[in-house]
Structure formats: C-alpha cells, structure tokens
Amino acid sequence: MKKYYFILVFVLGFVACNNGNASQDNGTTQSINENLDVNQFAEKVVGNSGIHLLDVRTEEEYASGHLENAQNININGASFADEVAKLDKNKPVYLYCLSGARSAKAASYLSQQGFKEVYNLKGGIIAWKGAEKPVTQESNANKGLNLADYNKLVSADKMVLVDFYAPWCGPCKILSPIVKEVETEMGTFKLQKINYDEAGEVVSHLKIAAIPLLVLYKEGKEVWKHNGTIEKAELKKIIQQYQ
C-alpha cells in the first residue's frame, strides 16, 4: 500500500511541477532569435514589405551588391544604436552581412533591445550569392571581370593561381603576402588576384561561398581549391604536386 501511495505522490508532484513551469513560461514573453539558411531566409524576405531587412556591412560592401530593399546600417558605425532605435520593435527583423558573423552579433544586440523577432542569414551574402539568389547593385558597382575574361586569365599560362579577395576581408589581408612570397620564391606559376566585389559574374558561376579563396589551374583546368588562410610551406607543397 505504501508503495502505491509513494507512486501516486510522485506522479502528482511531477504534474504539479510541469504545470508550474508551463504557467511561468506562458507568463513570460520570449523573443525569437534564429539563424536561417539561404532558402528559409529568401522565403521570408523576398517581396515582404512587413519586415525590417538590414544589411549591417559597410557602405562600400553594400554598394558592391545587396539584397533588394535592404537598409544599410553598419554595425561598426558610430550611429548604429541610434539607427536601430528608430525601428519598430514589433516588426520581424532580418539581418545579414558578409558571412554571418557581424549580423549574428547585431541580432544578439537587437534581441537585448527588445525586438520580438530577429533572424540572421547563415553564411551571409556570400552564401546568398553562392545559391544564385539575386542581388541589387549600385550603378557602377561590380562591373569588373566577366566570365569570358576570367577563363582567358586562367588559361594564359601553364599554371595559374587565383586569389579571390576583398579589401575589407581580414583573412584576405593575412593570406595576400603569403601567396605573393610563394609566387616570388617558386616562379612556377602566375598569380592572379581577383577582387570579389568586382567579379560578380565569376563569383556567381563558381558559386563562391567564402573568401579568401585560392584556386589553382593547370593548363586551364582547375586542379585544387582552398578556402581560408594557409601556411606558406603547405602552399608550396601543394604547388609542387602539380608542377
């Protein structure tokens, strides 16, 4: 009898605790802060006028290509907090940057400021372009290298190493002198540096999802690809494999 009594008390206690937690949750308004992949993000923002769509990159990055109807508020700008304070906190906010890091930071800040729904684009505009989603370009932006010219460049010499970079990309600045030193010391390949912001057609065709990006061509054919930085000795070893 005591055994059944103990089980009954335990069950009633468990139900009571659960009901207490549910009441507490129902009495508390929780804001939403989520990361969305490209397709989820596109489904929510394309053609939706009832949201705030924020590009938190620099003005230069924004001018090089941005999502249609996106408002540019630089997270590292002096007026970021003031500009954000002007937004309607009850409207869903969708944020993106280059690769998702700055916009994730901005999303956290907006949630702390009481915005009800905040969504971040995973992978940023690089992932967006890599998925061949449309971007809006300013009048003179991204008018550089086209695909036909790119194909000529990578076929011009027996071996060509392409370094995709951007002036605002921190890891690109670390990688650039390493690649240049390897070119000088080895002398067995031609280095082609390509500004990501000025090669929209090439970026779209190659589905570039992150920079810096190194692509090695031999006799016009891609033989090796690497995202991110790389040690000098390792890069030399890779080049030697294809000589």
ZIWO-V461472 format. One record per residue. RES is the residue in one letter. PSI is psi in radians with two decimals (999 if undefined). Layout:
# ZIWO-V461472
[[RES & PSI] [RES & PSI]]
This chain:
# ZIWO-V461472
[[M & -0.75] [K & -0.63] [K & -0.81] [Y & -0.63] [Y & -0.74] [F & -0.75] [I & -0.73] [L & -0.77] [V & -0.73] [F & -0.79] [V & -0.79] [L & -0.68] [G & -0.71] [F & -0.79] [V & -0.74] [A & -0.75] [C & -0.76] [N & -0.74] [N & -0.63] [G & -0.74] [N & -0.72] [A & -0.71] [S & -0.72] [Q & -0.72] [D & -0.72] [N & -0.43] [G & -0.07] [T & 2.25] [T & 2.05] [Q & 2.30] [S & 2.72] [I & 2.27] [N & 1.79] [E & 2.68] [N & 2.31] [L & 2.51] [D & 3.07] [V & -0.84] [N & -0.69] [Q & -0.74] [F & -0.80] [A & -0.71] [E & -0.58] [K & -0.57] [V & -0.52] [V & 2.09] [G & 0.19] [N & 1.92] [S & -0.04] [G & 0.42] [I & 2.96] [H & 2.13] [L & 1.97] [L & 2.28] [D & 1.95] [V & 0.33] [R & -3.06] [T & 2.91] [E & -0.67] [E & -0.75] [E & -0.75] [Y & -0.76] [A & -0.45] [S & -0.21] [G & 2.21] [H & 2.91] [L & 2.50] [E & 2.37] [N & 0.21] [A & 2.45] [Q & 2.32] [N & 1.98] [I & 1.79] [N & 2.08] [I & -0.46] [N & 0.10] [G & 2.73] [A & -0.46] [S & 0.20] [F & -0.90] [A & -0.72] [D & -0.71] [E & -0.70] [V & -0.65] [A & -0.34] [K & -0.21] [L & 2.69] [D & 2.03] [K & -0.27] [N & -0.20] [K & 2.47] [P & 2.45] [V & 2.25] [Y & 2.18] [L & 2.62] [Y & 2.80] [C & -2.54] [L & -0.99] [S & -0.02] [G & -0.22] [A & -0.88] [R & -0.67] [S & -0.53] [A & -0.70] [K & -0.74] [A & -0.68] [A & -0.72] [S & -0.73] [Y & -0.79] [L & -0.68] [S & -0.73] [Q & -0.49] [Q & 0.00] [G & 0.21] [F & 2.35] [K & -0.74] [E & 2.13] [V & 2.23] [Y & 2.37] [N & 2.41] [L & 1.97] [K & 2.20] [G & -0.14] [G & -2.81] [I & -0.35] [I & -0.79] [A & -0.66] [W & -0.85] [K & -0.66] [G & -0.48] [A & 0.14] [E & 0.62] [K & 2.64] [P & 2.55] [V & 2.70] [T & 2.30] [Q & 2.54] [E & 2.87] [S & -0.75] [N & 0.21] [A & 2.64] [N & 0.63] [K & 0.36] [G & -2.19] [L & 2.26] [N & 3.05] [L & -0.66] [A & -0.78] [D & -0.64] [Y & -0.78] [N & -0.57] [K & -0.73] [L & -0.79] [V & -0.15] [S & 0.01] [A & -0.50] [D & 2.94] [K & -0.77] [M & 2.29] [V & 2.25] [L & 2.07] [V & 2.27] [D & 1.81] [F & 2.17] [Y & 3.09] [A & 2.55] [P & -0.47] [W & 0.01] [C & 1.99] [G & -0.92] [P & -0.53] [C & -0.65] [K & -0.51] [I & -0.72] [L & -0.63] [S & -0.92] [P & -0.51] [I & -0.83] [V & -0.70] [K & -0.71] [E & -0.73] [V & -0.71] [E & -0.81] [T & -0.77] [E & -0.61] [M & -0.78] [G & 0.38] [T & 0.01] [F & 2.84] [K & 2.31] [L & 2.25] [Q & 1.97] [K & 2.25] [I & 2.15] [N & 2.06] [Y & -0.68] [D & -0.28] [E & 0.40] [A & 0.90] [G & -0.75] [E & -0.69] [V & -0.79] [V & -0.77] [S & -0.77] [H & -0.72] [L & -0.10] [K & 0.85] [I & 2.12] [A & -0.12] [A & 2.62] [I & 2.71] [P & 2.68] [L & 2.22] [L & 2.32] [V & 2.17] [L & 2.27] [Y & 2.43] [K & 2.09] [E & 0.71] [G & -0.02] [K & 2.38] [E & 2.23] [V & -0.25] [W & 2.54] [K & 2.49] [H & 2.24] [N & 2.43] [G & -3.02] [T & 2.91] [I & 2.55] [E & 2.62] [K & -0.82] [A & -0.67] [E & -0.71] [L & -0.72] [K & -0.76] [K & -0.70] [I & -0.82] [I & -0.75] [Q & -0.56] [Q & -0.48] [Y & 0.10] [Q & 999]]
